[in-house]
Amino acid sequence: MPDMTRESDRILREAKTSLAVQRDGGTHRPGPRSIGKGSAAAKRKLWLARLRNLAIAVVTIWIGAGIAGAMFSEIGFWGLMAVIVTTAIAVGLFSSFPKIKVPQRAELTQGNPQQMVARTELWLEAQRPALPPPAQTIVDQLGVQLDALGLQLQGLDGAHPAMAEVRELVGEYIPETIDNYRKIPVALRKEEHAGKTADQRLTESLGKLSGEVDRVTRRLAEGALDDLAIKSRYLEYRYGGAEALEDLSAGGTQGISGPDTGVPLPDLSATPTKQVR
């Protein structure tokens, strides 16, 4: 029976290389770039599942080939070729399965803040190629802003007024603006209507929504900034600032010696002495 250890290692290396290439978008076209950490984490989780499934499939194929070789003395040339072809099929299958599921609009506001941010970013990435270049730039900016917003939403109760405002902004206004644009035929998107083209109106609307996301994030962050300022003032009051520490270290030894402590020493020269008889 031929030594399949080296062949198995080679197949595994090629499988990992193929997965890396497919993860980057394949050999013919670049894959869509993640606009935020939420969508990147969702994709990374998917690729880890693909790699796990591929490893299980390849190991199962080669263990089965080894058992068959032990039972029948050897599997022969055609048996080895069958194992290699089966491994290649497994690589091709698990390199693209399971596929990334683009969330539906109704799913954008569901789940906790992390899930909401990840779904919205994945949805925006799917819409991005159909948008004009200026709008694509704003979509990239929205990805970064949604990451920051998701951090501010952590720990907030679901009934908090800010949560309702964010769900409306992220789950309704942003996707509705893009959906309305995509309903317009491509040939009409650059024609002026009421003084502006559809491309211009989309870019302006997304810009305003981006500013609103930034405003909500800053408003939520004000509470943390206020807490930090209060804590800082307390520490200054409790322990003193750097200048107070310098004054203490510089004047502490002088105060112990007497004249600089602020407590006047008694004038012994003015005190009458009692005669001893």
TORBAPA-641814 format. One record per residue: residue number from 1; residue in three letters; x, y, z of N, C-alpha, C in turn. Coordinates in steps of 0.2 Angstrom, whole numbers, plus 5000, padded with zeros to 4 digits. Layout:
BEGIN
- vexdren/bapa/nX/nY/nZ/caX/caY/caZ/cX/cY/cZ
- NUM/ala/X/Y/Z/X/Y/Z/X/Y/Z
...
***
This chain:
BEGIN
- vexdren/bapa/nX/nY/nZ/caX/caY/caZ/cX/cY/cZ
- 1/met/5004/4994/5000/5000/5000/5000/5004/5006/5000
- 2/pro/5003/5011/4996/5007/5017/4995/5007/5021/5002
- 3/asp/5012/5025/5003/5012/5029/5009/5007/5035/5008
- 4/met/5002/5036/5012/4997/5041/5011/4998/5047/5016
- 5/thr/5003/5046/5020/5004/5051/5025/5006/5058/5022
- 6/arg/5011/5058/5018/5013/5064/5014/5007/5067/5010
- 7/glu/5004/5062/5006/4999/5064/5002/4993/5067/5006
- 8/ser/4991/5065/5012/4986/5067/5016/4988/5074/5018
- 9/asp/4994/5075/5020/4997/5082/5022/4996/5087/5017
- 10/arg/4998/5085/5011/4998/5089/5005/4991/5091/5003
- 11/ile/4986/5087/5004/4979/5088/5002/4976/5093/5007
- 12/leu/4978/5092/5014/4976/5097/5019/4979/5104/5018
- 13/arg/4985/5104/5016/4988/5111/5015/4984/5114/5009
- 14/glu/4983/5110/5003/4980/5113/4998/4973/5115/5000
- 15/ala/4969/5111/5004/4963/5113/5006/4963/5120/5010
- 16/lys/4968/5121/5015/4968/5127/5018/4969/5133/5014
- 17/thr/4974/5132/5009/4975/5137/5004/4969/5139/5000
- 18/ser/4965/5134/4998/4959/5135/4994/4954/5139/4998
- 19/leu/4954/5137/5005/4949/5141/5009/4951/5148/5010
- 20/ala/4958/5149/5011/4960/5156/5011/4959/5160/5005
- 21/val/4960/5157/4999/4958/5161/4993/4951/5162/4992
- 22/gln/4947/5157/4994/4939/5158/4993/4937/5163/4998
- 23/arg/4940/5163/5004/4938/5168/5009/4940/5175/5007
- 24/asp/4945/5176/5003/4947/5183/5000/4943/5185/4994
- 25/gly/4938/5180/4992/4934/5182/4986/4935/5178/4980
- 26/gly/4940/5173/4980/4941/5168/4975/4947/5171/4971
- 27/thr/4948/5167/4965/4954/5169/4961/4952/5174/4956
- 28/his/4946/5175/4954/4944/5179/4949/4942/5186/4951
- 29/arg/4939/5186/4957/4936/5193/4959/4937/5194/4966
- 30/pro/4939/5200/4968/4939/5201/4976/4933/5201/4979
- 31/gly/4933/5198/4985/4927/5198/4989/4925/5204/4992
- 32/pro/4918/5205/4994/4916/5211/4997/4919/5213/5003
- 33/arg/4922/5219/5004/4925/5221/5010/4920/5222/5016
- 34/ser/4922/5220/5022/4918/5221/5028/4918/5228/5029
- 35/ile/4912/5231/5031/4912/5238/5032/4912/5240/5040
- 36/gly/4912/5234/5044/4912/5235/5051/4914/5229/5054
- 37/lys/4916/5229/5061/4918/5224/5065/4912/5219/5066
- 38/gly/4906/5221/5066/4901/5216/5067/4900/5211/5061
- 39/ser/4900/5214/5055/4899/5210/5049/4906/5205/5048
- 40/ala/4911/5208/5050/4918/5204/5049/4918/5198/5054
- 41/ala/4915/5199/5060/4914/5194/5065/4910/5189/5063
- 42/ala/4904/5191/5060/4899/5186/5057/4902/5182/5052
- 43/lys/4906/5185/5047/4909/5181/5042/4915/5176/5044
- 44/arg/4919/5179/5049/4924/5175/5052/4921/5168/5056
- 45/lys/4915/5169/5059/4912/5164/5062/4910/5158/5057
- 46/leu/4907/5161/5051/4905/5157/5046/4911/5153/5043
- 47/trp/4917/5156/5042/4923/5153/5039/4926/5148/5043
- 48/leu/4925/5149/5050/4928/5144/5055/4923/5138/5054
- 49/ala/4917/5139/5053/4912/5133/5053/4914/5129/5046
- 50/arg/4915/5133/5041/4917/5129/5035/4924/5125/5035
- 51/leu/4929/5129/5039/4935/5125/5040/4934/5119/5044
- 52/arg/4930/5119/5049/4929/5114/5053/4926/5108/5049
- 53/asn/4920/5110/5045/4917/5105/5041/4922/5101/5036
- 54/leu/4926/5106/5033/4931/5103/5028/4936/5098/5032
- 55/ala/4938/5100/5037/4943/5096/5041/4940/5089/5043
- 56/ile/4934/5089/5045/4930/5083/5047/4929/5079/5041
- 57/ala/4928/5082/5035/4927/5078/5029/4933/5075/5026
- 58/val/4938/5079/5026/4945/5076/5024/4947/5071/5028
- 59/val/4947/5072/5034/4950/5066/5039/4946/5060/5038
- 60/thr/4939/5061/5038/4935/5055/5037/4936/5051/5030
- 61/ile/4938/5055/5025/4939/5052/5018/4946/5048/5019
- 62/trp/4951/5051/5022/4957/5047/5022/4958/5042/5027
- 63/ile/4954/5043/5033/4953/5037/5037/4950/5031/5034
- 64/gly/4944/5033/5030/4941/5027/5027/4945/5024/5022
- 65/ala/4950/5028/5018/4954/5025/5013/4959/5020/5017
- 66/gly/4962/5023/5023/4966/5019/5027/4963/5012/5029
- 67/ile/4957/5012/5031/4954/5006/5033/4953/5001/5027
- 68/ala/4951/5004/5022/4950/5000/5016/4957/4997/5014
- 69/gly/4962/5001/5014/4969/4998/5012/4971/4993/5017
- 70/ala/4969/4993/5023/4971/4988/5028/4967/4982/5027
- 71/met/4961/4982/5025/4956/4977/5024/4958/4973/5018
- 72/phe/4960/4977/5012/4961/4974/5006/4969/4974/5004
- 73/ser/4973/4974/5009/4980/4975/5008/4982/4981/5005
- 74/glu/4979/4984/5000/4981/4990/4997/4975/4993/4993
- 75/ile/4974/4999/4992/4968/5002/4988/4970/5003/4980
- 76/gly/4977/5002/4979/4979/5003/4972/4979/5010/4969
- 77/phe/4981/5011/4963/4982/5017/4960/4975/5021/4959
- 78/trp/4970/5017/4957/4963/5020/4956/4960/5021/4962
- 79/gly/4961/5017/4967/4958/5019/4974/4961/5026/4976
- 80/leu/4968/5026/4976/4971/5033/4978/4968/5039/4974
- 81/met/4967/5038/4967/4965/5043/4963/4957/5045/4965
- 82/ala/4954/5040/4967/4947/5041/4970/4947/5045/4976
- 83/val/4952/5043/4981/4952/5047/4987/4954/5054/4985
- 84/ile/4959/5056/4981/4961/5062/4979/4955/5066/4976
- 85/val/4951/5063/4971/4946/5066/4968/4940/5068/4973
- 86/thr/4939/5063/4978/4934/5064/4983/4936/5070/4988
- 87/thr/4942/5070/4989/4945/5076/4994/4944/5083/4990
- 88/ala/4945/5083/4983/4945/5089/4980/4937/5091/4980
- 89/ile/4933/5086/4979/4926/5088/4979/4924/5091/4986
- 90/ala/4926/5088/4991/4925/5090/4998/4927/5097/4999
- 91/val/4933/5099/4996/4936/5106/4997/4932/5111/4993
- 92/gly/4930/5109/4987/4925/5113/4983/4919/5114/4986
- 93/leu/4916/5109/4989/4909/5110/4992/4910/5114/4999
- 94/phe/4914/5112/5003/4914/5116/5010/4918/5123/5009
- 95/ser/4921/5124/5004/4923/5131/5003/4918/5136/5002
- 96/ser/4912/5134/5000/4907/5139/4998/4900/5137/5002
- 97/phe/4901/5132/5006/4895/5130/5010/4896/5129/5017
- 98/pro/4892/5132/5022/4886/5136/5021/4888/5143/5019
- 99/lys/4883/5146/5015/4884/5152/5012/4882/5158/5017
- 100/ile/4884/5164/5016/4883/5169/5020/4875/5171/5019
- 101/lys/4871/5172/5024/4864/5173/5023/4863/5181/5024
- 102/val/4861/5184/5019/4859/5191/5019/4853/5192/5023
- 103/pro/4853/5196/5029/4847/5197/5033/4842/5200/5029
- 104/gln/4835/5199/5031/4830/5202/5028/4829/5209/5032
- 105/arg/4825/5213/5029/4824/5220/5033/4820/5219/5039
- 106/ala/4816/5214/5040/4812/5213/5046/4817/5210/5051
- 107/glu/4823/5207/5050/4827/5205/5055/4832/5210/5057
- 108/leu/4832/5216/5054/4838/5220/5056/4837/5223/5063
- 109/thr/4831/5223/5066/4830/5226/5072/4830/5221/5078
- 110/gln/4830/5215/5076/4830/5209/5081/4836/5208/5084
- 111/gly/4835/5205/5090/4841/5202/5094/4844/5208/5098
- 112/asn/4850/5206/5101/4854/5211/5105/4857/5216/5101
- 113/pro/4860/5222/5104/4864/5227/5100/4869/5224/5095
- 114/gln/4873/5219/5098/4878/5216/5093/4875/5212/5087
- 115/gln/4870/5209/5088/4867/5205/5083/4863/5210/5078
- 116/met/4860/5216/5081/4857/5221/5077/4863/5224/5072
- 117/val/4868/5226/5075/4874/5229/5071/4876/5225/5066
- 118/ala/4878/5218/5068/4880/5214/5063/4876/5213/5057
- 119/arg/4869/5212/5058/4864/5211/5053/4864/5217/5048
- 120/thr/4864/5223/5051/4863/5229/5047/4869/5230/5043
- 121/glu/4875/5228/5046/4881/5229/5042/4881/5224/5036
- 122/leu/4879/5218/5037/4879/5213/5032/4874/5215/5026
- 123/trp/4868/5218/5029/4863/5220/5024/4866/5226/5020
- 124/leu/4869/5231/5023/4872/5236/5019/4877/5234/5014
- 125/glu/4881/5229/5016/4886/5226/5012/4883/5223/5005
- 126/ala/4878/5220/5006/4874/5217/5000/4871/5222/4996
- 127/gln/4869/5228/4999/4867/5233/4994/4872/5238/4991
- 128/arg/4878/5238/4994/4883/5243/4992/4885/5243/4985
- 129/pro/4886/5237/4982/4888/5237/4974/4883/5241/4970
- 130/ala/4876/5241/4972/4871/5244/4968/4871/5252/4969
- 131/leu/4875/5254/4973/4874/5262/4975/4880/5265/4971
- 132/pro/4879/5272/4970/4884/5276/4967/4890/5277/4972
- 133/pro/4896/5278/4969/4902/5279/4973/4901/5283/4979
- 134/pro/4899/5289/4978/4898/5294/4985/4894/5290/4990
- 135/ala/4889/5287/4988/4885/5283/4993/4888/5277/4996
- 136/gln/4892/5274/4992/4896/5268/4995/4901/5271/5000
- 137/thr/4904/5277/4999/4909/5279/5004/4905/5281/5011
- 138/ile/4899/5283/5010/4895/5284/5016/4893/5278/5020
- 139/val/4891/5273/5016/4890/5266/5018/4896/5263/5022
- 140/asp/4902/5264/5020/4908/5262/5023/4909/5266/5030
- 141/gln/4907/5272/5030/4907/5276/5036/4902/5274/5041
- 142/leu/4896/5272/5038/4891/5270/5043/4893/5263/5046
- 143/gly/4897/5259/5043/4899/5253/5046/4903/5254/5052
- 144/val/4908/5259/5052/4912/5261/5058/4907/5264/5063
- 145/gln/4903/5269/5061/4898/5272/5066/4894/5267/5069
- 146/leu/4891/5262/5066/4887/5257/5069/4891/5253/5074
- 147/asp/4897/5251/5073/4902/5248/5078/4902/5252/5084
- 148/ala/4903/5259/5084/4903/5263/5089/4896/5263/5093
- 149/leu/4891/5263/5089/4884/5264/5092/4883/5257/5096
- 150/gly/4885/5252/5093/4884/5245/5096/4887/5245/5103
- 151/leu/4893/5248/5104/4897/5248/5110/4893/5252/5115
- 152/gln/4890/5258/5113/4886/5262/5118/4880/5259/5120
- 153/leu/4877/5254/5116/4871/5251/5117/4871/5245/5122
- 154/gln/4877/5243/5123/4879/5237/5127/4877/5239/5135
- 155/gly/4873/5235/5138/4871/5236/5144/4864/5240/5145
- 156/leu/4862/5243/5140/4855/5246/5140/4850/5241/5140
- 157/asp/4845/5243/5144/4839/5239/5144/4835/5240/5138
- 158/gly/4831/5234/5136/4828/5234/5129/4822/5239/5129
- 159/ala/4820/5241/5135/4814/5246/5135/4817/5254/5136
- 160/his/4824/5254/5136/4827/5261/5136/4824/5265/5130
- 161/pro/4823/5272/5130/4820/5275/5125/4825/5276/5119
- 162/ala/4832/5275/5121/4837/5276/5115/4837/5269/5111
- 163/met/4835/5264/5114/4835/5258/5110/4829/5258/5105
- 164/ala/4824/5261/5107/4818/5262/5102/4820/5266/5096
- 165/glu/4824/5272/5098/4826/5277/5093/4831/5273/5088
- 166/val/4835/5269/5091/4840/5266/5087/4837/5261/5082
- 167/arg/4833/5257/5085/4830/5252/5081/4826/5255/5075
- 168/glu/4823/5261/5076/4819/5264/5071/4824/5267/5066
- 169/leu/4829/5270/5068/4834/5273/5064/4838/5268/5059
- 170/val/4840/5262/5063/4844/5257/5059/4840/5253/5055
- 171/gly/4834/5251/5058/4830/5246/5055/4825/5248/5050
- 172/glu/4823/5255/5050/4818/5258/5046/4821/5263/5041
- 173/tyr/4823/5268/5044/4825/5274/5040/4831/5272/5035
- 174/ile/4836/5269/5037/4842/5268/5033/4840/5263/5027
- 175/pro/4837/5257/5029/4835/5252/5023/4830/5255/5019
- 176/glu/4825/5259/5022/4820/5261/5017/4822/5266/5012
- 177/thr/4827/5270/5014/4830/5275/5010/4834/5272/5004
- 178/ile/4837/5266/5005/4841/5262/5000/4836/5259/4996
- 179/asp/4831/5256/4999/4826/5252/4995/4822/5257/4990
- 180/asn/4820/5263/4992/4817/5267/4988/4822/5269/4982
- 181/tyr/4828/5270/4983/4833/5271/4978/4833/5265/4973
- 182/arg/4833/5259/4975/4834/5253/4971/4828/5252/4967
- 183/lys/4822/5255/4969/4816/5254/4965/4816/5258/4958
- 184/ile/4820/5263/4958/4821/5267/4952/4825/5264/4947
- 185/pro/4823/5264/4941/4827/5260/4935/4833/5264/4935
- 186/val/4838/5259/4933/4845/5262/4933/4846/5268/4928
- 187/ala/4842/5267/4922/4843/5272/4917/4840/5279/4919
- 188/leu/4836/5279/4924/4833/5286/4927/4837/5288/4933
- 189/arg/4841/5285/4936/4844/5287/4942/4849/5293/4941
- 190/lys/4851/5294/4935/4856/5300/4934/4852/5306/4931
- 191/glu/4845/5305/4930/4842/5311/4927/4839/5315/4932
- 192/glu/4839/5322/4931/4837/5326/4936/4829/5326/4937
- 193/his/4827/5326/4943/4820/5327/4944/4819/5331/4950
- 194/ala/4815/5337/4949/4814/5342/4954/4821/5345/4956
- 195/gly/4826/5346/4952/4832/5349/4953/4838/5345/4955
- 196/lys/4836/5338/4956/4842/5334/4958/4841/5327/4955
- 197/thr/4846/5323/4955/4846/5316/4952/4845/5312/4958
- 198/ala/4843/5306/4957/4842/5301/4962/4848/5299/4966
- 199/asp/4854/5299/4962/4860/5298/4965/4862/5303/4970
- 200/gln/4860/5309/4968/4862/5315/4973/4857/5315/4979
- 201/arg/4851/5313/4978/4846/5313/4984/4848/5307/4988
- 202/leu/4850/5301/4986/4852/5296/4990/4858/5298/4994
- 203/thr/4863/5301/4991/4869/5303/4994/4868/5308/5000
- 204/glu/4864/5313/4999/4862/5317/5004/4858/5314/5009
- 205/ser/4853/5310/5008/4849/5306/5013/4854/5302/5017
- 206/leu/4858/5298/5014/4863/5294/5018/4867/5298/5023
- 207/gly/4869/5304/5020/4874/5308/5024/4870/5311/5030
- 208/lys/4864/5313/5029/4860/5315/5035/4859/5309/5040
- 209/leu/4858/5303/5038/4857/5297/5042/4863/5296/5046
- 210/ser/4869/5296/5042/4875/5295/5045/4876/5300/5051
- 211/gly/4875/5307/5050/4875/5312/5055/4871/5310/5061
- 212/glu/4865/5307/5060/4860/5306/5065/4863/5300/5069
- 213/val/4866/5295/5066/4869/5289/5070/4875/5292/5074
- 214/asp/4879/5297/5072/4884/5300/5075/4881/5304/5081
- 215/arg/4876/5307/5080/4873/5311/5086/4870/5307/5091
- 216/val/4867/5301/5089/4864/5297/5095/4870/5294/5098
- 217/thr/4875/5292/5095/4881/5289/5098/4884/5294/5103
- 218/arg/4885/5300/5101/4888/5305/5106/4883/5306/5112
- 219/arg/4877/5306/5110/4872/5308/5116/4873/5302/5121
- 220/leu/4873/5296/5119/4874/5290/5123/4881/5290/5127
- 221/ala/4886/5293/5124/4892/5293/5127/4893/5298/5132
- 222/glu/4889/5303/5131/4889/5309/5136/4888/5306/5143
- 223/gly/4884/5301/5144/4883/5298/5151/4890/5296/5154
- 224/ala/4893/5292/5150/4900/5289/5152/4905/5295/5153
- 225/leu/4905/5300/5149/4910/5305/5149/4908/5309/5156
- 226/asp/4902/5310/5157/4900/5313/5164/4902/5309/5170
- 227/asp/4901/5303/5169/4904/5298/5175/4911/5299/5176
- 228/leu/4915/5299/5170/4922/5299/5171/4924/5306/5173
- 229/ala/4921/5312/5172/4923/5318/5174/4921/5319/5182
- 230/ile/4915/5316/5184/4914/5316/5191/4919/5312/5195
- 231/lys/4921/5306/5192/4926/5302/5196/4933/5305/5196
- 232/ser/4935/5309/5191/4941/5313/5190/4941/5318/5196
- 233/arg/4935/5322/5196/4935/5327/5201/4935/5324/5208
- 234/tyr/4932/5319/5209/4932/5316/5216/4939/5314/5218
- 235/leu/4943/5311/5213/4950/5309/5214/4954/5315/5216
- 236/glu/4953/5320/5212/4957/5326/5214/4955/5329/5221
- 237/tyr/4949/5329/5223/4947/5331/5229/4950/5326/5235
- 238/arg/4950/5320/5233/4951/5315/5238/4959/5314/5239
- 239/tyr/4963/5314/5234/4970/5313/5234/4974/5319/5232
- 240/gly/4971/5324/5229/4974/5330/5227/4977/5329/5220
- 241/gly/4979/5334/5216/4981/5333/5210/4989/5333/5210
- 242/ala/4992/5333/5204/4999/5332/5204/5003/5338/5207
- 243/glu/5000/5344/5207/5003/5350/5210/5003/5349/5218
- 244/ala/4997/5347/5220/4997/5346/5227/5002/5341/5230
- 245/leu/5003/5335/5226/5008/5330/5228/5015/5333/5228
- 246/glu/5016/5337/5223/5023/5341/5223/5024/5345/5229
- 247/asp/5019/5349/5230/5020/5354/5236/5021/5350/5242
- 248/leu/5017/5344/5243/5018/5340/5249/5025/5337/5250
- 249/ser/5027/5335/5244/5034/5331/5244/5039/5337/5245
- 250/ala/5038/5343/5243/5044/5348/5243/5043/5351/5250
- 251/gly/5038/5352/5253/5037/5356/5259/5036/5352/5266
- 252/gly/5035/5345/5265/5034/5341/5271/5040/5341/5276
- 253/thr/5046/5340/5273/5052/5340/5278/5053/5346/5281
- 254/gln/5051/5352/5278/5053/5359/5281/5047/5360/5286
- 255/gly/5042/5357/5285/5036/5358/5291/5038/5355/5297
- 256/ile/5041/5349/5296/5043/5345/5302/5049/5349/5306
- 257/ser/5053/5353/5303/5059/5356/5307/5056/5362/5311
- 258/gly/5050/5365/5310/5048/5370/5314/5045/5376/5311
- 259/pro/5050/5380/5308/5048/5387/5306/5043/5387/5300
- 260/asp/5043/5382/5296/5038/5382/5290/5032/5378/5291
- 261/thr/5030/5376/5297/5024/5372/5298/5018/5376/5299
- 262/gly/5019/5383/5300/5013/5387/5301/5011/5388/5308
- 263/val/5014/5384/5313/5013/5384/5320/5018/5388/5324
- 264/pro/5017/5394/5327/5022/5398/5330/5025/5395/5336
- 265/leu/5032/5395/5337/5035/5392/5343/5035/5398/5348
- 266/pro/5034/5395/5354/5034/5400/5360/5041/5404/5360
- 267/asp/5040/5411/5362/5046/5415/5363/5049/5414/5370
- 268/leu/5054/5409/5371/5056/5408/5378/5060/5413/5381
- 269/ser/5063/5418/5377/5067/5423/5380/5062/5428/5384
- 270/ala/5056/5429/5382/5051/5433/5386/5048/5430/5392
- 271/thr/5049/5424/5393/5046/5421/5399/5051/5421/5405
- 272/pro/5048/5424/5411/5053/5425/5417/5055/5419/5420
- 273/thr/5061/5418/5422/5063/5412/5425/5062/5413/5433
- 274/lys/5061/5407/5436/5060/5407/5443/5066/5406/5446
- 275/gln/5068/5410/5451/5074/5409/5455/5074/5403/5460
- 276/val/5079/5400/5460/5079/5394/5465/5083/5396/5471
- 277/arg/5080/5395/5476/5083/5397/5483/5086/5391/5486
***
